Amino acid sequence: MDSPDMERHRELLEQGAAAYHALHLDEALEAYRAAAALAPEGYEAHLGTARTLMRMRERDGALEAAGRCIALDEGRPEAYVVRGVVHFLGDDLDQAESALNAALERAPDEPEPLLTLAQVYCDRNELERADAALAKAREQIEAIADPGERDQLAALAWHVETYRHLTAEDQTAAYEAAQQVIALEEANPYAACLAYSNLGIMEAHARNHPRAIEYLERACKANPHFHRAASALGRILLMSGQPARAAEVLEQVVAHKDADTAFTRYAYALALARSRRRQEAREQYALALDQGLSGASLWMASWQRLWLHDAVRYGLIGAALLAALLWVLLGNPSTQAVTLAVMIVMLLVLQRVVGRRR
């Protein structure tokens, strides 16, 4: 008969697996860590921890947990798959390929490493190799007897096909493949979350911002740790004239160390500035500059740091008004020139007033 600790360990693994599948990742992580505490030599608890942290985009923690799995049993493939996915998500393509090939050496008939390997090839623009890996994975998926597992991996295969079409800039085929993922949402909520993100980004490229926001909000709701989708959502909200909502979303993104990039922080600063939160915006512009902002955004952030300072802003406005007054008094401008100048000022004032109301 199993000891009470072993029974509890098994219960925790079952709870973790259910929460992991449903994308209740905080709950899954808690269950898996509790299971690992009861049985430190248990492979499954550490594997569940690694997979959960991977979906939470916690790179270092996922790699550490995967390393524990390998130390316990280097002959099993699952931890190498986790390593491969984590490195792929971090754009470390050579390390991703190495880890995925290690998984395939241990389990040649497993489709999951092939699916991620196909995405690695897409990122290298090696589309023939990507197609071959995806086709082989699909063959292996079709041979799976369990319908639930088969549908789960089929959804992931459709996601990879979406990725492949996006790489080839075939928006129509990518959109159709993403819809196939959505049709299998019950079998694989994680793949569906990725599909909603891809659909949102495609709609944004098509300038259909309301639809893009709808898709991206569904992705973020499904997995609040999916910072790539949240970053895209914040930017589109900003472009749609919803700076307060954009700031709320982007604040969560920049708070995550692995998702904190200079350009995301720049977008957050811009959302704060447009929400009239000037001091906070100046602080975020400064952080974005410290993190290596480049290009036109660098100059815009530098200017905004000055403009959002009350003394500088009012000084510049005062100087402009004084220059205009001197022009009228000493420059002897024509009536038409004065009228044009007044109209420009009125347009600028109206633009700011309307912008605030929105």
MIKETOR-706155 format. One record per residue (C-alpha): x, y, z; residue number from 1; residue in one letter. Coordinates in nm, 2 decimals. Example, Ala and Ser with C-alpha at 12.3 -4.5 7.8 and 13.67 -1.06 7.14 Angstrom:
residues 2
@x = 1.23, y = -0.45, z = 0.78, gukol = 1, rofi = A
@x = 1.37, y = -0.11, z = 0.71, gukol = 2, rofi = S
END
This chain:
residues 358
@x = 0.00, y = 0.00, z = 0.00, gukol = 1, rofi = M
@x = 0.12, y = 0.35, z = -0.08, gukol = 2, rofi = D
@x = 0.23, y = 0.57, z = 0.20, gukol = 3, rofi = S
@x = 0.02, y = 0.89, z = 0.26, gukol = 4, rofi = P
@x = 0.31, y = 1.10, z = 0.12, gukol = 5, rofi = D
@x = 0.31, y = 0.90, z = -0.20, gukol = 6, rofi = M
@x = -0.07, y = 0.92, z = -0.23, gukol = 7, rofi = E
@x = -0.05, y = 1.30, z = -0.18, gukol = 8, rofi = R
@x = 0.24, y = 1.31, z = -0.43, gukol = 9, rofi = H
@x = 0.02, y = 1.14, z = -0.69, gukol = 10, rofi = R
@x = -0.27, y = 1.37, z = -0.62, gukol = 11, rofi = E
@x = -0.05, y = 1.68, z = -0.66, gukol = 12, rofi = L
@x = 0.08, y = 1.55, z = -1.00, gukol = 13, rofi = L
@x = -0.27, y = 1.50, z = -1.12, gukol = 14, rofi = E
@x = -0.37, y = 1.85, z = -1.00, gukol = 15, rofi = Q
@x = -0.07, y = 2.00, z = -1.17, gukol = 16, rofi = G
@x = -0.14, y = 1.82, z = -1.50, gukol = 17, rofi = A
@x = -0.50, y = 1.94, z = -1.50, gukol = 18, rofi = A
@x = -0.41, y = 2.30, z = -1.42, gukol = 19, rofi = A
@x = -0.12, y = 2.29, z = -1.67, gukol = 20, rofi = Y
@x = -0.36, y = 2.18, z = -1.95, gukol = 21, rofi = H
@x = -0.61, y = 2.45, z = -1.86, gukol = 22, rofi = A
@x = -0.34, y = 2.71, z = -1.86, gukol = 23, rofi = L
@x = -0.39, y = 2.78, z = -1.48, gukol = 24, rofi = H
@x = -0.01, y = 2.81, z = -1.46, gukol = 25, rofi = L
@x = 0.03, y = 2.95, z = -1.12, gukol = 26, rofi = D
@x = -0.19, y = 2.67, z = -0.98, gukol = 27, rofi = E
@x = 0.01, y = 2.41, z = -1.18, gukol = 28, rofi = A
@x = 0.34, y = 2.55, z = -1.06, gukol = 29, rofi = L
@x = 0.23, y = 2.54, z = -0.69, gukol = 30, rofi = E
@x = 0.12, y = 2.17, z = -0.73, gukol = 31, rofi = A
@x = 0.43, y = 2.06, z = -0.91, gukol = 32, rofi = Y
@x = 0.66, y = 2.23, z = -0.66, gukol = 33, rofi = R
@x = 0.47, y = 2.07, z = -0.37, gukol = 34, rofi = A
@x = 0.50, y = 1.73, z = -0.54, gukol = 35, rofi = A
@x = 0.88, y = 1.78, z = -0.59, gukol = 36, rofi = A
@x = 0.91, y = 1.87, z = -0.22, gukol = 37, rofi = A
@x = 0.75, y = 1.54, z = -0.12, gukol = 38, rofi = L
@x = 0.96, y = 1.34, z = -0.37, gukol = 39, rofi = A
@x = 1.28, y = 1.53, z = -0.46, gukol = 40, rofi = P
@x = 1.39, y = 1.24, z = -0.68, gukol = 41, rofi = E
@x = 1.07, y = 1.23, z = -0.88, gukol = 42, rofi = G
@x = 1.12, y = 1.31, z = -1.24, gukol = 43, rofi = Y
@x = 0.75, y = 1.40, z = -1.32, gukol = 44, rofi = E
@x = 0.73, y = 1.68, z = -1.07, gukol = 45, rofi = A
@x = 1.04, y = 1.85, z = -1.19, gukol = 46, rofi = H
@x = 0.93, y = 1.80, z = -1.55, gukol = 47, rofi = L
@x = 0.59, y = 1.95, z = -1.48, gukol = 48, rofi = G
@x = 0.77, y = 2.24, z = -1.31, gukol = 49, rofi = T
@x = 1.00, y = 2.29, z = -1.61, gukol = 50, rofi = A
@x = 0.71, y = 2.28, z = -1.86, gukol = 51, rofi = R
@x = 0.50, y = 2.52, z = -1.65, gukol = 52, rofi = T
@x = 0.78, y = 2.77, z = -1.62, gukol = 53, rofi = L
@x = 0.84, y = 2.74, z = -1.99, gukol = 54, rofi = M
@x = 0.48, y = 2.85, z = -2.06, gukol = 55, rofi = R
@x = 0.52, y = 3.13, z = -1.81, gukol = 56, rofi = M
@x = 0.82, y = 3.24, z = -2.00, gukol = 57, rofi = R
@x = 1.05, y = 3.20, z = -1.70, gukol = 58, rofi = E
@x = 1.36, y = 3.11, z = -1.89, gukol = 59, rofi = R
@x = 1.61, y = 3.05, z = -1.61, gukol = 60, rofi = D
@x = 1.37, y = 2.86, z = -1.39, gukol = 61, rofi = G
@x = 1.26, y = 2.63, z = -1.68, gukol = 62, rofi = A
@x = 1.62, y = 2.55, z = -1.77, gukol = 63, rofi = L
@x = 1.71, y = 2.48, z = -1.41, gukol = 64, rofi = E
@x = 1.41, y = 2.24, z = -1.36, gukol = 65, rofi = A
@x = 1.49, y = 2.07, z = -1.69, gukol = 66, rofi = A
@x = 1.85, y = 2.03, z = -1.58, gukol = 67, rofi = G
@x = 1.73, y = 1.85, z = -1.27, gukol = 68, rofi = R
@x = 1.53, y = 1.61, z = -1.48, gukol = 69, rofi = C
@x = 1.83, y = 1.53, z = -1.69, gukol = 70, rofi = I
@x = 2.04, y = 1.47, z = -1.38, gukol = 71, rofi = A
@x = 1.77, y = 1.23, z = -1.26, gukol = 72, rofi = L
@x = 1.74, y = 1.04, z = -1.59, gukol = 73, rofi = D
@x = 1.94, y = 1.16, z = -1.89, gukol = 74, rofi = E
@x = 1.79, y = 0.89, z = -2.11, gukol = 75, rofi = G
@x = 1.44, y = 1.04, z = -2.12, gukol = 76, rofi = R
@x = 1.36, y = 1.29, z = -2.39, gukol = 77, rofi = P
@x = 1.11, y = 1.53, z = -2.23, gukol = 78, rofi = E
@x = 1.35, y = 1.76, z = -2.05, gukol = 79, rofi = A
@x = 1.55, y = 1.80, z = -2.37, gukol = 80, rofi = Y
@x = 1.23, y = 1.91, z = -2.55, gukol = 81, rofi = V
@x = 1.18, y = 2.17, z = -2.28, gukol = 82, rofi = V
@x = 1.53, y = 2.30, z = -2.32, gukol = 83, rofi = R
@x = 1.48, y = 2.32, z = -2.70, gukol = 84, rofi = G
@x = 1.16, y = 2.51, z = -2.67, gukol = 85, rofi = V
@x = 1.31, y = 2.75, z = -2.41, gukol = 86, rofi = V
@x = 1.61, y = 2.82, z = -2.63, gukol = 87, rofi = H
@x = 1.39, y = 2.86, z = -2.94, gukol = 88, rofi = F
@x = 1.17, y = 3.12, z = -2.75, gukol = 89, rofi = L
@x = 1.49, y = 3.30, z = -2.66, gukol = 90, rofi = G
@x = 1.61, y = 3.30, z = -3.03, gukol = 91, rofi = D
@x = 1.91, y = 3.07, z = -2.93, gukol = 92, rofi = D
@x = 1.86, y = 2.86, z = -3.24, gukol = 93, rofi = L
@x = 2.18, y = 2.66, z = -3.23, gukol = 94, rofi = D
@x = 2.12, y = 2.55, z = -2.87, gukol = 95, rofi = Q
@x = 1.75, y = 2.48, z = -2.95, gukol = 96, rofi = A
@x = 1.85, y = 2.26, z = -3.24, gukol = 97, rofi = E
@x = 2.11, y = 2.07, z = -3.03, gukol = 98, rofi = S
@x = 1.86, y = 2.01, z = -2.75, gukol = 99, rofi = A
@x = 1.58, y = 1.89, z = -2.98, gukol = 100, rofi = L
@x = 1.82, y = 1.66, z = -3.17, gukol = 101, rofi = N
@x = 1.91, y = 1.51, z = -2.83, gukol = 102, rofi = A
@x = 1.55, y = 1.45, z = -2.76, gukol = 103, rofi = A
@x = 1.51, y = 1.28, z = -3.10, gukol = 104, rofi = L
@x = 1.81, y = 1.06, z = -3.04, gukol = 105, rofi = E
@x = 1.63, y = 0.93, z = -2.73, gukol = 106, rofi = R
@x = 1.28, y = 0.91, z = -2.89, gukol = 107, rofi = A
@x = 1.29, y = 0.91, z = -3.27, gukol = 108, rofi = P
@x = 0.91, y = 0.85, z = -3.29, gukol = 109, rofi = D
@x = 0.81, y = 1.15, z = -3.08, gukol = 110, rofi = E
@x = 0.65, y = 1.43, z = -3.28, gukol = 111, rofi = P
@x = 0.69, y = 1.72, z = -3.03, gukol = 112, rofi = E
@x = 1.06, y = 1.78, z = -3.08, gukol = 113, rofi = P
@x = 1.01, y = 1.77, z = -3.46, gukol = 114, rofi = L
@x = 0.74, y = 2.04, z = -3.44, gukol = 115, rofi = L
@x = 0.97, y = 2.28, z = -3.25, gukol = 116, rofi = T
@x = 1.26, y = 2.19, z = -3.48, gukol = 117, rofi = L
@x = 1.04, y = 2.29, z = -3.78, gukol = 118, rofi = A
@x = 1.00, y = 2.63, z = -3.62, gukol = 119, rofi = Q
@x = 1.38, y = 2.66, z = -3.57, gukol = 120, rofi = V
@x = 1.42, y = 2.59, z = -3.94, gukol = 121, rofi = Y
@x = 1.16, y = 2.85, z = -4.02, gukol = 122, rofi = C
@x = 1.35, y = 3.11, z = -3.83, gukol = 123, rofi = D
@x = 1.66, y = 3.02, z = -4.03, gukol = 124, rofi = R
@x = 1.45, y = 3.05, z = -4.35, gukol = 125, rofi = N
@x = 1.52, y = 2.68, z = -4.43, gukol = 126, rofi = E
@x = 1.17, y = 2.61, z = -4.54, gukol = 127, rofi = L
@x = 1.23, y = 2.28, z = -4.71, gukol = 128, rofi = E
@x = 1.37, y = 2.14, z = -4.39, gukol = 129, rofi = R
@x = 1.09, y = 2.29, z = -4.19, gukol = 130, rofi = A
@x = 0.83, y = 2.12, z = -4.43, gukol = 131, rofi = D
@x = 1.01, y = 1.79, z = -4.40, gukol = 132, rofi = A
@x = 1.01, y = 1.80, z = -4.02, gukol = 133, rofi = A
@x = 0.65, y = 1.91, z = -4.00, gukol = 134, rofi = L
@x = 0.54, y = 1.63, z = -4.25, gukol = 135, rofi = A
@x = 0.72, y = 1.37, z = -4.04, gukol = 136, rofi = K
@x = 0.57, y = 1.50, z = -3.72, gukol = 137, rofi = A
@x = 0.22, y = 1.48, z = -3.88, gukol = 138, rofi = R
@x = 0.28, y = 1.12, z = -3.98, gukol = 139, rofi = E
@x = 0.37, y = 1.03, z = -3.62, gukol = 140, rofi = Q
@x = 0.07, y = 1.22, z = -3.48, gukol = 141, rofi = I
@x = -0.17, y = 1.03, z = -3.71, gukol = 142, rofi = E
@x = -0.03, y = 0.70, z = -3.57, gukol = 143, rofi = A
@x = -0.11, y = 0.79, z = -3.21, gukol = 144, rofi = I
@x = -0.39, y = 0.57, z = -3.08, gukol = 145, rofi = A
@x = -0.53, y = 0.79, z = -2.81, gukol = 146, rofi = D
@x = -0.76, y = 1.05, z = -2.97, gukol = 147, rofi = P
@x = -0.71, y = 1.31, z = -2.70, gukol = 148, rofi = G
@x = -0.33, y = 1.30, z = -2.73, gukol = 149, rofi = E
@x = -0.36, y = 1.30, z = -3.11, gukol = 150, rofi = R
@x = -0.58, y = 1.61, z = -3.12, gukol = 151, rofi = D
@x = -0.36, y = 1.79, z = -2.87, gukol = 152, rofi = Q
@x = -0.05, y = 1.74, z = -3.09, gukol = 153, rofi = L
@x = -0.25, y = 1.80, z = -3.41, gukol = 154, rofi = A
@x = -0.34, y = 2.15, z = -3.27, gukol = 155, rofi = A
@x = 0.03, y = 2.21, z = -3.21, gukol = 156, rofi = L
@x = 0.11, y = 2.10, z = -3.57, gukol = 157, rofi = A
@x = -0.14, y = 2.34, z = -3.71, gukol = 158, rofi = W
@x = 0.02, y = 2.62, z = -3.50, gukol = 159, rofi = H
@x = 0.36, y = 2.53, z = -3.65, gukol = 160, rofi = V
@x = 0.20, y = 2.54, z = -3.99, gukol = 161, rofi = E
@x = 0.07, y = 2.89, z = -3.91, gukol = 162, rofi = T
@x = 0.43, y = 2.98, z = -3.81, gukol = 163, rofi = Y
@x = 0.56, y = 2.84, z = -4.14, gukol = 164, rofi = R
@x = 0.31, y = 3.04, z = -4.35, gukol = 165, rofi = H
@x = 0.39, y = 3.36, z = -4.15, gukol = 166, rofi = L
@x = 0.76, y = 3.31, z = -4.22, gukol = 167, rofi = T
@x = 0.67, y = 3.28, z = -4.60, gukol = 168, rofi = A
@x = 0.45, y = 3.59, z = -4.56, gukol = 169, rofi = E
@x = 0.14, y = 3.40, z = -4.68, gukol = 170, rofi = D
@x = -0.12, y = 3.57, z = -4.46, gukol = 171, rofi = Q
@x = -0.42, y = 3.39, z = -4.61, gukol = 172, rofi = T
@x = -0.27, y = 3.04, z = -4.55, gukol = 173, rofi = A
@x = -0.15, y = 3.14, z = -4.20, gukol = 174, rofi = A
@x = -0.50, y = 3.27, z = -4.11, gukol = 175, rofi = Y
@x = -0.66, y = 2.94, z = -4.23, gukol = 176, rofi = E
@x = -0.41, y = 2.73, z = -4.03, gukol = 177, rofi = A
@x = -0.46, y = 2.94, z = -3.72, gukol = 178, rofi = A
@x = -0.84, y = 2.88, z = -3.74, gukol = 179, rofi = Q
@x = -0.77, y = 2.51, z = -3.75, gukol = 180, rofi = Q
@x = -0.59, y = 2.55, z = -3.42, gukol = 181, rofi = V
@x = -0.89, y = 2.73, z = -3.27, gukol = 182, rofi = I
@x = -1.11, y = 2.44, z = -3.38, gukol = 183, rofi = A
@x = -0.90, y = 2.22, z = -3.15, gukol = 184, rofi = L
@x = -0.90, y = 2.46, z = -2.86, gukol = 185, rofi = E
@x = -1.06, y = 2.22, z = -2.61, gukol = 186, rofi = E
@x = -0.78, y = 1.96, z = -2.69, gukol = 187, rofi = A
@x = -0.50, y = 2.21, z = -2.66, gukol = 188, rofi = N
@x = -0.58, y = 2.55, z = -2.50, gukol = 189, rofi = P
@x = -0.21, y = 2.65, z = -2.51, gukol = 190, rofi = Y
@x = -0.19, y = 2.61, z = -2.89, gukol = 191, rofi = A
@x = -0.52, y = 2.80, z = -2.92, gukol = 192, rofi = A
@x = -0.37, y = 3.08, z = -2.71, gukol = 193, rofi = C
@x = -0.08, y = 3.11, z = -2.96, gukol = 194, rofi = L
@x = -0.33, y = 3.11, z = -3.24, gukol = 195, rofi = A
@x = -0.53, y = 3.39, z = -3.10, gukol = 196, rofi = Y
@x = -0.21, y = 3.59, z = -3.07, gukol = 197, rofi = S
@x = -0.11, y = 3.52, z = -3.43, gukol = 198, rofi = N
@x = -0.46, y = 3.61, z = -3.55, gukol = 199, rofi = L
@x = -0.44, y = 3.94, z = -3.35, gukol = 200, rofi = G
@x = -0.11, y = 4.03, z = -3.50, gukol = 201, rofi = I
@x = -0.23, y = 3.95, z = -3.85, gukol = 202, rofi = M
@x = -0.55, y = 4.16, z = -3.80, gukol = 203, rofi = E
@x = -0.32, y = 4.44, z = -3.68, gukol = 204, rofi = A
@x = -0.12, y = 4.43, z = -3.99, gukol = 205, rofi = H
@x = -0.44, y = 4.45, z = -4.19, gukol = 206, rofi = A
@x = -0.53, y = 4.77, z = -3.99, gukol = 207, rofi = R
@x = -0.83, y = 4.60, z = -3.84, gukol = 208, rofi = N
@x = -0.76, y = 4.72, z = -3.48, gukol = 209, rofi = H
@x = -1.09, y = 4.62, z = -3.31, gukol = 210, rofi = P
@x = -1.06, y = 4.27, z = -3.43, gukol = 211, rofi = R
@x = -0.69, y = 4.26, z = -3.34, gukol = 212, rofi = A
@x = -0.77, y = 4.38, z = -2.99, gukol = 213, rofi = I
@x = -1.04, y = 4.11, z = -2.95, gukol = 214, rofi = E
@x = -0.80, y = 3.83, z = -3.05, gukol = 215, rofi = Y
@x = -0.51, y = 3.95, z = -2.84, gukol = 216, rofi = L
@x = -0.73, y = 4.00, z = -2.53, gukol = 217, rofi = E
@x = -0.84, y = 3.64, z = -2.57, gukol = 218, rofi = R
@x = -0.48, y = 3.53, z = -2.58, gukol = 219, rofi = A
@x = -0.38, y = 3.74, z = -2.27, gukol = 220, rofi = C
@x = -0.69, y = 3.62, z = -2.08, gukol = 221, rofi = K
@x = -0.60, y = 3.25, z = -2.16, gukol = 222, rofi = A
@x = -0.24, y = 3.30, z = -2.05, gukol = 223, rofi = N
@x = -0.16, y = 3.62, z = -1.85, gukol = 224, rofi = P
@x = 0.21, y = 3.52, z = -1.87, gukol = 225, rofi = H
@x = 0.21, y = 3.55, z = -2.25, gukol = 226, rofi = F
@x = 0.39, y = 3.88, z = -2.26, gukol = 227, rofi = H
@x = 0.45, y = 3.88, z = -2.64, gukol = 228, rofi = R
@x = 0.07, y = 3.90, z = -2.69, gukol = 229, rofi = A
@x = 0.03, y = 4.16, z = -2.41, gukol = 230, rofi = A
@x = 0.30, y = 4.37, z = -2.56, gukol = 231, rofi = S
@x = 0.13, y = 4.36, z = -2.90, gukol = 232, rofi = A
@x = -0.21, y = 4.44, z = -2.74, gukol = 233, rofi = L
@x = -0.07, y = 4.74, z = -2.55, gukol = 234, rofi = G
@x = 0.08, y = 4.89, z = -2.87, gukol = 235, rofi = R
@x = -0.24, y = 4.84, z = -3.07, gukol = 236, rofi = I
@x = -0.45, y = 5.00, z = -2.79, gukol = 237, rofi = L
@x = -0.21, y = 5.29, z = -2.80, gukol = 238, rofi = L
@x = -0.25, y = 5.33, z = -3.18, gukol = 239, rofi = M
@x = -0.63, y = 5.30, z = -3.13, gukol = 240, rofi = S
@x = -0.64, y = 5.60, z = -2.90, gukol = 241, rofi = G
@x = -0.68, y = 5.41, z = -2.57, gukol = 242, rofi = Q
@x = -0.36, y = 5.51, z = -2.38, gukol = 243, rofi = P
@x = -0.49, y = 5.44, z = -2.03, gukol = 244, rofi = A
@x = -0.57, y = 5.08, z = -2.12, gukol = 245, rofi = R
@x = -0.24, y = 5.05, z = -2.31, gukol = 246, rofi = A
@x = -0.05, y = 5.17, z = -2.00, gukol = 247, rofi = A
@x = -0.23, y = 4.92, z = -1.78, gukol = 248, rofi = E
@x = -0.14, y = 4.63, z = -2.01, gukol = 249, rofi = V
@x = 0.22, y = 4.74, z = -2.08, gukol = 250, rofi = L
@x = 0.28, y = 4.79, z = -1.71, gukol = 251, rofi = E
@x = 0.24, y = 4.42, z = -1.66, gukol = 252, rofi = Q
@x = 0.48, y = 4.34, z = -1.95, gukol = 253, rofi = V
@x = 0.77, y = 4.56, z = -1.83, gukol = 254, rofi = V
@x = 0.74, y = 4.42, z = -1.48, gukol = 255, rofi = A
@x = 0.85, y = 4.08, z = -1.61, gukol = 256, rofi = H
@x = 1.23, y = 4.06, z = -1.63, gukol = 257, rofi = K
@x = 1.24, y = 3.83, z = -1.94, gukol = 258, rofi = D
@x = 0.99, y = 4.05, z = -2.13, gukol = 259, rofi = A
@x = 1.15, y = 4.38, z = -2.05, gukol = 260, rofi = D
@x = 1.28, y = 4.54, z = -2.37, gukol = 261, rofi = T
@x = 1.37, y = 4.89, z = -2.44, gukol = 262, rofi = A
@x = 1.10, y = 4.93, z = -2.71, gukol = 263, rofi = F
@x = 0.83, y = 4.79, z = -2.50, gukol = 264, rofi = T
@x = 0.92, y = 5.02, z = -2.22, gukol = 265, rofi = R
@x = 0.92, y = 5.31, z = -2.47, gukol = 266, rofi = Y
@x = 0.57, y = 5.22, z = -2.57, gukol = 267, rofi = A
@x = 0.47, y = 5.21, z = -2.20, gukol = 268, rofi = Y
@x = 0.62, y = 5.56, z = -2.15, gukol = 269, rofi = A
@x = 0.43, y = 5.69, z = -2.45, gukol = 270, rofi = L
@x = 0.11, y = 5.55, z = -2.31, gukol = 271, rofi = A
@x = 0.18, y = 5.71, z = -1.98, gukol = 272, rofi = L
@x = 0.25, y = 6.05, z = -2.15, gukol = 273, rofi = A
@x = -0.07, y = 6.04, z = -2.34, gukol = 274, rofi = R
@x = -0.26, y = 5.95, z = -2.02, gukol = 275, rofi = S
@x = -0.12, y = 6.27, z = -1.87, gukol = 276, rofi = R
@x = 0.10, y = 6.08, z = -1.63, gukol = 277, rofi = R
@x = 0.40, y = 6.29, z = -1.71, gukol = 278, rofi = R
@x = 0.64, y = 6.22, z = -1.43, gukol = 279, rofi = Q
@x = 0.60, y = 5.85, z = -1.46, gukol = 280, rofi = E
@x = 0.64, y = 5.88, z = -1.84, gukol = 281, rofi = A
@x = 0.97, y = 6.06, z = -1.79, gukol = 282, rofi = R
@x = 1.10, y = 5.79, z = -1.56, gukol = 283, rofi = E
@x = 1.01, y = 5.52, z = -1.82, gukol = 284, rofi = Q
@x = 1.17, y = 5.71, z = -2.11, gukol = 285, rofi = Y
@x = 1.49, y = 5.73, z = -1.90, gukol = 286, rofi = A
@x = 1.48, y = 5.35, z = -1.83, gukol = 287, rofi = L
@x = 1.42, y = 5.28, z = -2.20, gukol = 288, rofi = A
@x = 1.72, y = 5.49, z = -2.29, gukol = 289, rofi = L
@x = 1.93, y = 5.31, z = -2.04, gukol = 290, rofi = D
@x = 1.82, y = 4.98, z = -2.18, gukol = 291, rofi = Q
@x = 1.96, y = 5.06, z = -2.53, gukol = 292, rofi = G
@x = 1.68, y = 5.23, z = -2.72, gukol = 293, rofi = L
@x = 1.80, y = 5.31, z = -3.07, gukol = 294, rofi = S
@x = 1.69, y = 5.47, z = -3.40, gukol = 295, rofi = G
@x = 1.42, y = 5.73, z = -3.42, gukol = 296, rofi = A
@x = 1.27, y = 5.61, z = -3.09, gukol = 297, rofi = S
@x = 1.60, y = 5.72, z = -2.91, gukol = 298, rofi = L
@x = 1.56, y = 6.08, z = -3.03, gukol = 299, rofi = W
@x = 1.19, y = 6.09, z = -2.96, gukol = 300, rofi = M
@x = 1.25, y = 5.95, z = -2.60, gukol = 301, rofi = A
@x = 1.52, y = 6.21, z = -2.54, gukol = 302, rofi = S
@x = 1.30, y = 6.49, z = -2.66, gukol = 303, rofi = W
@x = 1.00, y = 6.37, z = -2.45, gukol = 304, rofi = Q
@x = 1.21, y = 6.36, z = -2.14, gukol = 305, rofi = R
@x = 1.28, y = 6.73, z = -2.19, gukol = 306, rofi = L
@x = 0.93, y = 6.82, z = -2.30, gukol = 307, rofi = W
@x = 0.76, y = 6.64, z = -2.01, gukol = 308, rofi = L
@x = 0.96, y = 6.84, z = -1.76, gukol = 309, rofi = H
@x = 0.72, y = 7.13, z = -1.65, gukol = 310, rofi = D
@x = 0.99, y = 7.40, z = -1.64, gukol = 311, rofi = A
@x = 1.13, y = 7.31, z = -1.99, gukol = 312, rofi = V
@x = 0.78, y = 7.28, z = -2.14, gukol = 313, rofi = R
@x = 0.65, y = 7.60, z = -2.01, gukol = 314, rofi = Y
@x = 0.97, y = 7.78, z = -2.09, gukol = 315, rofi = G
@x = 0.95, y = 7.66, z = -2.46, gukol = 316, rofi = L
@x = 0.58, y = 7.76, z = -2.48, gukol = 317, rofi = I
@x = 0.66, y = 8.10, z = -2.33, gukol = 318, rofi = G
@x = 0.95, y = 8.15, z = -2.58, gukol = 319, rofi = A
@x = 0.72, y = 8.06, z = -2.87, gukol = 320, rofi = A
@x = 0.45, y = 8.30, z = -2.76, gukol = 321, rofi = L
@x = 0.71, y = 8.58, z = -2.71, gukol = 322, rofi = L
@x = 0.85, y = 8.51, z = -3.06, gukol = 323, rofi = A
@x = 0.50, y = 8.52, z = -3.21, gukol = 324, rofi = A
@x = 0.43, y = 8.85, z = -3.03, gukol = 325, rofi = L
@x = 0.75, y = 9.00, z = -3.15, gukol = 326, rofi = L
@x = 0.67, y = 8.88, z = -3.50, gukol = 327, rofi = W
@x = 0.33, y = 9.05, z = -3.50, gukol = 328, rofi = V
@x = 0.46, y = 9.38, z = -3.34, gukol = 329, rofi = L
@x = 0.79, y = 9.41, z = -3.53, gukol = 330, rofi = L
@x = 0.76, y = 9.20, z = -3.84, gukol = 331, rofi = G
@x = 0.46, y = 9.37, z = -3.99, gukol = 332, rofi = N
@x = 0.31, y = 9.05, z = -4.13, gukol = 333, rofi = P
@x = 0.03, y = 9.05, z = -4.37, gukol = 334, rofi = S
@x = -0.33, y = 8.98, z = -4.27, gukol = 335, rofi = T
@x = -0.33, y = 8.65, z = -4.45, gukol = 336, rofi = Q
@x = -0.01, y = 8.53, z = -4.26, gukol = 337, rofi = A
@x = -0.16, y = 8.62, z = -3.92, gukol = 338, rofi = V
@x = -0.48, y = 8.44, z = -4.01, gukol = 339, rofi = T
@x = -0.29, y = 8.13, z = -4.12, gukol = 340, rofi = L
@x = -0.08, y = 8.14, z = -3.79, gukol = 341, rofi = A
@x = -0.40, y = 8.17, z = -3.58, gukol = 342, rofi = V
@x = -0.56, y = 7.88, z = -3.77, gukol = 343, rofi = M
@x = -0.26, y = 7.66, z = -3.71, gukol = 344, rofi = I
@x = -0.26, y = 7.74, z = -3.34, gukol = 345, rofi = V
@x = -0.64, y = 7.66, z = -3.32, gukol = 346, rofi = M
@x = -0.59, y = 7.33, z = -3.49, gukol = 347, rofi = L
@x = -0.31, y = 7.23, z = -3.25, gukol = 348, rofi = L
@x = -0.53, y = 7.33, z = -2.95, gukol = 349, rofi = V
@x = -0.83, y = 7.14, z = -3.09, gukol = 350, rofi = L
@x = -0.62, y = 6.83, z = -3.16, gukol = 351, rofi = Q
@x = -0.49, y = 6.82, z = -2.80, gukol = 352, rofi = R
@x = -0.84, y = 6.88, z = -2.65, gukol = 353, rofi = V
@x = -0.99, y = 6.60, z = -2.87, gukol = 354, rofi = V
@x = -0.70, y = 6.38, z = -2.78, gukol = 355, rofi = G
@x = -0.77, y = 6.42, z = -2.41, gukol = 356, rofi = R
@x = -1.14, y = 6.34, z = -2.45, gukol = 357, rofi = R
@x = -1.06, y = 6.02, z = -2.63, gukol = 358, rofi = R
END
